[in-house]
């Protein structure tokens, strides 16, 4: 009976953890047009303040659309891969690197992360802290990196200044993604 109770409690805890991970990763797939509109409306950027590429490649994988913008300490990226597996692999590399940073105790601050594999893969890393030893999340950092199906979105400040954090929050609100 004692083992049954332990097993039942373990199953309930594992199930609730999976539900909380799945719940936190609940954000919608956006298009490159949505992303550009958010840059223009939420951040008041003109189309000459961001770069756009079509039918290009990232890390050897073909992409349909890419949009990149920098605004002081803030950077924004939208990458729509041709293949969802390529997007997953790209995000998984970032995710694994961040997990290593956590394990090595090279991150100080708050973070949320989750990764769900499958036909509708999604993942996220949301940070507010200071990081060493990571290519994408380095130094003072506030924002997030998101995977939804075949799309990667990066909205990140390398700063903890309130004006930069406000820009990141405005962009995340505009695209409907979770804030740190």
Secondary structure as UniProt FT lines:
FT   HELIX           2..24
FT   HELIX           32..42
FT   HELIX           47..49
FT   STRAND          50..58
FT   TURN            59..60
FT   STRAND          61..71
FT   TURN            72..73
FT   STRAND          74..81
FT   HELIX           84..103
FT   TURN            104..105
FT   STRAND          107..116
FT   TURN            119..120
FT   STRAND          122..131
FT   STRAND          139..148
FT   TURN            149..150
FT   STRAND          151..157
FT   HELIX           162..175
//
